[in-house]
Amino acid sequence: MAVTAAARDRHRWAVVIDPIVRSPVRLRRRVARWWHGSAAAAGSYTPAMPSWSEHRGPRGAEYDQRWERLAASGENIHGEADLVSRYEPGSVLDAGCGTGRVAIELARRGVDVVGTDLDEGMLATARTKAPHLTWVAADLATLDLADDAGNRRRFDLAVLAGNVMIFVAPGTEGAVLARLAAHLVAGGLLVAGFQLGAGRLEPATYDRLAAAAGLELVERFATWSGDPFADGGDYAVSVHRLVR
């Protein structure tokens, strides 16, 4: 049966929103109902999802409205911030920050945070919501942030929320991890959550790319709530530490 353009868009939106709403069972079922279409792939990793530049889902304020509705319904939309806070970082780089939901919540909790994204429309919304925070337009594959003294800016932790790793340009995943590692302090953490499945980035491949960037796996969860990860799952939140 043919998959309509509208169905593909619902599928893509489900992939964007899914990281936060995976833990509550009723929301997982709601997201699953939006899931139309499939991607079949075999052999080596070939991205099934389009890069963010090709993504036709909602942007800016429209993107935020869906999160606002979830929050209004009583759902916790800050799963990423909750998990990040467990590690008690003083500074965080929100890589692929979008409209700033995660960064703004971390800042509210007292964390020194910088948000970066390639999408100017999403950043415009973030700047409107939190003009006091630092928002940087940049490609994660070539990221190079400097502090006030002109030295490379380094953070205690970098977070890749919202399925960022499966929305970067295909073939740049290793470069993205290397650039993020370059912005971590010694022993700093990289926390990334993304969906798994046929044609998507798998944990073994991700770990190999992370190792090449000097990052070592510390722990892996099935959700942002910290549920245990098991092989064969459809979602992973991975925590890596910079070891070199």
ZATI-357985 format. One line per field, with one value per residue (C-alpha): chain; x, y, z. Coordinates in nm, 4 decimals, always signed. Each point is the difference from the previous one (the first is absolute). Layout:
cadena A|...
X X|...
Y Y|...
Z Z|...
***
This chain:
cadena A|A|A|A|A|A|A|A|A|A|A|A|A|A|A|A|A|A|A|A|A|A|A|A|A|A|A|A|A|A|A|A|A|A|A|A|A|A|A|A|A|A|A|A|A|A|A|A|A|A|A|A|A|A|A|A|A|A|A|A|A|A|A|A|A|A|A|A|A|A|A|A|A|A|A|A|A|A|A|A|A|A|A|A|A|A|A|A|A|A|A|A|A|A|A|A|A|A|A|A|A|A|A|A|A|A|A|A|A|A|A|A|A|A|A|A|A|A|A|A|A|A|A|A|A|A|A|A|A|A|A|A|A|A|A|A|A|A|A|A|A|A|A|A|A|A|A|A|A|A|A|A|A|A|A|A|A|A|A|A|A|A|A|A|A|A|A|A|A|A|A|A|A|A|A|A|A|A|A|A|A|A|A|A|A|A|A|A|A|A|A|A|A|A|A|A|A|A|A|A|A|A|A|A|A|A|A|A|A|A|A|A|A|A|A|A|A|A|A|A|A|A|A|A|A|A|A|A|A|A|A|A|A|A|A|A|A|A|A|A|A|A|A|A
X +0.0000|+0.1371|+0.1070|-0.1343|+0.2043|-0.2139|+0.0744|+0.3727|-0.0196|-0.1790|+0.2705|+0.2750|-0.1683|-0.0263|+0.3755|+0.0605|-0.2336|+0.0590|+0.3125|-0.1917|-0.3209|+0.1405|-0.0326|-0.3707|-0.1753|-0.3085|+0.2134|+0.2103|-0.3206|-0.1120|+0.3260|-0.0215|-0.3352|+0.1732|+0.2535|-0.0822|+0.2354|+0.3143|+0.3606|+0.1653|+0.3759|+0.2558|+0.3741|+0.2039|-0.1496|-0.1955|-0.2108|-0.3721|-0.1026|+0.0556|+0.2461|-0.1592|+0.0404|-0.2262|-0.2434|-0.3446|-0.1357|-0.1029|+0.2484|+0.0336|-0.3134|-0.2048|+0.2491|-0.0290|-0.3790|-0.0003|+0.2250|-0.2182|-0.3064|+0.1791|+0.1052|-0.3547|-0.1280|+0.2207|+0.2835|+0.3616|+0.1763|+0.3379|+0.1273|+0.3326|+0.0618|-0.0875|+0.2551|+0.2697|-0.0522|+0.0907|+0.3611|+0.0004|+0.1782|+0.0933|-0.0056|-0.1852|+0.0123|-0.3450|+0.0994|-0.2866|-0.1958|-0.2924|-0.2344|+0.1895|-0.2315|+0.2815|+0.2467|-0.2555|-0.1015|+0.3636|+0.0663|-0.3029|+0.1682|+0.3156|+0.2140|+0.2221|-0.1312|+0.0650|-0.2327|+0.1068|-0.1956|+0.0231|-0.3646|-0.0303|-0.3772|+0.0158|+0.2696|-0.2108|-0.2701|+0.2582|+0.1367|-0.3500|-0.0732|+0.3348|+0.1936|+0.2298|+0.1484|+0.2666|-0.1291|+0.2447|-0.0822|+0.2432|+0.0383|+0.0899|+0.2397|+0.2189|-0.0808|+0.2672|-0.1141|+0.2330|-0.0104|+0.0503|+0.3779|-0.0122|+0.0730|-0.2162|-0.3098|-0.0228|-0.2912|-0.0543|-0.2624|-0.1423|-0.3499|-0.1446|-0.3738|-0.2910|+0.1584|+0.2705|+0.2381|-0.2416|-0.0755|+0.3571|+0.1134|+0.0722|+0.3690|+0.0760|-0.0814|+0.3672|+0.0909|-0.2852|+0.1217|+0.3591|-0.1000|-0.2099|+0.2826|+0.2277|-0.2344|+0.0038|+0.2214|+0.2206|-0.2358|-0.3005|-0.3154|-0.1894|-0.3642|-0.1962|-0.3413|-0.1322|-0.2283|+0.1309|-0.1208|+0.0613|+0.2071|+0.0697|+0.3134|+0.0513|+0.1713|+0.3015|+0.0626|-0.0540|+0.2436|+0.2609|-0.0303|+0.0079|+0.3146|+0.1726|-0.0782|+0.1515|-0.3292|-0.0623|-0.3410|-0.0979|-0.3612|-0.2983|-0.3721|-0.3165|-0.1678|+0.0809|-0.1529|+0.2934|-0.1795|+0.2429|+0.1132|-0.0240|+0.1192|-0.2821|-0.1552|-0.1186|+0.1535|+0.3300|+0.1369|+0.3769|+0.2413|+0.3647|+0.2965|+0.2954|+0.3069|+0.2576
Y +0.0000|+0.3415|+0.2324|+0.3533|+0.3158|+0.0771|-0.3418|+0.0498|+0.3322|-0.1616|-0.2655|+0.2629|+0.2008|-0.3146|-0.0455|+0.3569|-0.0077|-0.3582|+0.0501|+0.1770|-0.1955|-0.3495|-0.0767|+0.0640|-0.3010|+0.1841|+0.2517|-0.2712|-0.1485|+0.3419|+0.0493|-0.3499|+0.0861|+0.2815|-0.2458|-0.0583|-0.1360|-0.2045|-0.0053|-0.3222|-0.0309|-0.2753|-0.0255|+0.3058|+0.3160|+0.2045|+0.2800|-0.0585|+0.3389|+0.3207|+0.2542|+0.2878|+0.2289|-0.2396|-0.0504|+0.1423|-0.0033|+0.3049|+0.2764|+0.2803|+0.0998|-0.2738|-0.2592|+0.1438|-0.0123|-0.3783|-0.0048|+0.2631|-0.2182|-0.2977|+0.2096|+0.1339|-0.3588|-0.0658|-0.1855|+0.0543|+0.1465|+0.0380|-0.3568|+0.0979|+0.2728|-0.2427|-0.2544|+0.2595|+0.1437|-0.3353|+0.0652|+0.3440|+0.1869|+0.3632|+0.0683|-0.1651|+0.0281|-0.0694|-0.1230|+0.0133|+0.2115|+0.0808|+0.2476|-0.0292|-0.2136|-0.1999|+0.2876|+0.2333|-0.2601|-0.0710|+0.3728|+0.0235|-0.2644|+0.2105|-0.1577|+0.2178|-0.1021|+0.0811|-0.1135|-0.0579|-0.1000|+0.0228|+0.1008|+0.3789|-0.0177|-0.2214|+0.2220|+0.3101|-0.1512|-0.0948|+0.3552|+0.1420|-0.2295|+0.0490|+0.2999|-0.0104|-0.3351|-0.0602|-0.1459|-0.0807|-0.0833|-0.2729|-0.3338|-0.2594|-0.1660|+0.3119|+0.1457|+0.2274|+0.2095|+0.2463|+0.1558|+0.3696|-0.0453|-0.1567|-0.3514|-0.2980|-0.0132|-0.3222|-0.1459|-0.2553|-0.1711|+0.0128|-0.1271|-0.1163|-0.0180|-0.0237|-0.2693|+0.2418|-0.2794|-0.1448|+0.3428|+0.1125|-0.0166|-0.3629|-0.0755|+0.2766|-0.1968|-0.0604|+0.3628|+0.1146|-0.2192|+0.1157|+0.3672|-0.0516|-0.1908|+0.2952|+0.2215|-0.2166|+0.0425|-0.2946|-0.2707|+0.1864|-0.1860|-0.0300|-0.1062|-0.0885|-0.1552|-0.1274|-0.2597|-0.3340|-0.2245|-0.1184|+0.2502|+0.2175|+0.0600|-0.2994|+0.0049|-0.2021|+0.2420|+0.2986|-0.1411|-0.0556|+0.3581|+0.1261|-0.2008|+0.1572|+0.3385|-0.1047|-0.0815|-0.3099|-0.1455|+0.0493|-0.1172|-0.0379|+0.0297|-0.0844|+0.3339|+0.3441|-0.1215|-0.2379|-0.3275|-0.2893|-0.0535|-0.3416|-0.1120|+0.0088|+0.3149|+0.2831|+0.2894|+0.0690|+0.2774|-0.0386|+0.1656|+0.0204|+0.1517|+0.1793|-0.2086|+0.1748
Z +0.0000|-0.0939|+0.2788|-0.0366|+0.0553|+0.3060|+0.1439|-0.0548|+0.1827|+0.2952|+0.0042|+0.0033|+0.2726|+0.2121|-0.0360|+0.1195|+0.2975|+0.1110|+0.2187|+0.2762|-0.0041|-0.0054|+0.3696|+0.0706|-0.1500|-0.1211|-0.1839|-0.1575|-0.1376|-0.1248|-0.1840|-0.1447|-0.1560|-0.1912|-0.1353|-0.3677|-0.2608|+0.0481|-0.1076|-0.1078|-0.0158|+0.0316|+0.0470|+0.0959|+0.1470|-0.2522|+0.1531|-0.0545|+0.1337|-0.1960|+0.1348|+0.1918|-0.3012|-0.1945|+0.2853|-0.0720|+0.3533|+0.2035|+0.0750|+0.2527|+0.1866|-0.1677|+0.1262|+0.3518|-0.0021|+0.0077|+0.3054|+0.1645|-0.0510|+0.1530|+0.3003|+0.0381|+0.0093|+0.3015|-0.1727|+0.1001|-0.3040|+0.1702|-0.0005|-0.1551|+0.2567|+0.2789|-0.1193|-0.0670|+0.3474|+0.1559|-0.1019|+0.1655|-0.2812|+0.0536|-0.3743|-0.2880|-0.3769|-0.1426|-0.3461|-0.2463|+0.2486|-0.2281|+0.1682|+0.3287|+0.2092|+0.1616|+0.0317|+0.1572|+0.2551|+0.0905|+0.0384|+0.2287|+0.2152|+0.0266|-0.2730|-0.2216|-0.3409|-0.3653|-0.2776|-0.3580|-0.3066|-0.3779|-0.0402|+0.0218|+0.0261|+0.3079|+0.1528|-0.0599|+0.2201|+0.2637|+0.0048|+0.0384|+0.2922|+0.1774|-0.1331|+0.3043|-0.1054|-0.2652|-0.3258|-0.2791|-0.3618|-0.1049|-0.1721|+0.2637|-0.2458|-0.0055|+0.3436|+0.1480|+0.2969|+0.1725|+0.3453|+0.0739|-0.0093|-0.3431|+0.1255|-0.0838|+0.2193|+0.1983|+0.1937|+0.2734|-0.2139|-0.3511|-0.0668|-0.3317|+0.0573|-0.2432|-0.2200|-0.1137|-0.1012|-0.2553|-0.1440|-0.0720|-0.3620|-0.0940|+0.0236|+0.2524|+0.3162|+0.0836|-0.0611|+0.2253|+0.2854|-0.0491|+0.0120|+0.3112|+0.1691|-0.0776|+0.2033|+0.3142|+0.3036|+0.0978|+0.1198|-0.1409|-0.1039|-0.3257|+0.0380|-0.3129|-0.0562|-0.3302|-0.1503|-0.1191|-0.2773|-0.3527|-0.1932|+0.3041|+0.2003|+0.2297|+0.3411|-0.1200|-0.2861|+0.2256|+0.2569|-0.2704|-0.1226|+0.3584|+0.0760|-0.3006|+0.1570|+0.3327|+0.1714|+0.2106|+0.0823|+0.3646|-0.0012|-0.2293|+0.0694|-0.1901|+0.0822|+0.1358|+0.3252|+0.0395|-0.0704|-0.0601|-0.3570|-0.1632|-0.3421|-0.2500|+0.1441|-0.2218|+0.1915|+0.1729|+0.2177|+0.0093|+0.2426|-0.1078|+0.1822|-0.1592|+0.0777|-0.2152
***
